[in-house]
Amino acid sequence: MAHIIYILVCVFFLTGPEGLFAEEAPVEAQHITSIISKVIDTYGGKKVVEGIHSIHAKGEIHAFMRQDHGTYELYLKRERKLRVETKYEHASELRILNGDRGYRSDDGLPLEEVFGARYFSMLYQYKHLDILHDLLKGSYKISFAGQSYVNGNPAEVLRLIDKEGTIMDVFIDVQNFLIVKVTGYFSEDDKKMSLSTEYSDFKKVGGSLFPFSITNYAAGMKIAQTVIDKYFINPDIADSFFGSTNIQSF
């Protein structure tokens, strides 16, 4: 027995730990590549995903923290343009992401530039919506983050980190390879924060699959649920639609 232990110790120091576990990295990389390939296929394939360059969605939103509900419209355009309009019974809100800057207006007031959590909520929403395209572009460093459950269903979790330092965990249903949840992490005032979105009720639109039920969480607390009535794929949206005037610091 002592002789066997001696041999194992010699092997360890001769090869180093990276020698003993050299196969782990390729195996994980192959597993990640396989998952991503199946996800892309599920959403219609590479050609379909790359062919979607703008989205317009209309629906209804129930905001739990506001204790209000109303209509919801979203416009997305590559690269990095997002406009979200919500009209509640007692208030309204307009949010715009244009490149690296975010703006917000309440109740029809002039748009104000926003920072911190308000900005990151827009940035992460855009990245969630465009995640398939970014996976195809190789925009993220990806690692396997284990397994989890979303609404009782098993999911595999991939951790994505891009060149901006954005960190997102993507939860992929092991049965159908749909992205059922995305959680983004960021820090503000030395506090770690998270924003999560759960997706369900998928239907085919324009050759791909889109979620018609979207639930948002902040720090694990449910803040809103959106039910989409209709998606419009590749509408012609002018860049000026994502512009801003009379910007104030906020």
Order of alpha helices (4+ residues) and beta strands (2+ residues): alpha-alpha-alpha-alpha-beta-beta-beta-beta-beta-beta-alpha-alpha-beta-beta-beta-beta-beta-beta-beta-beta
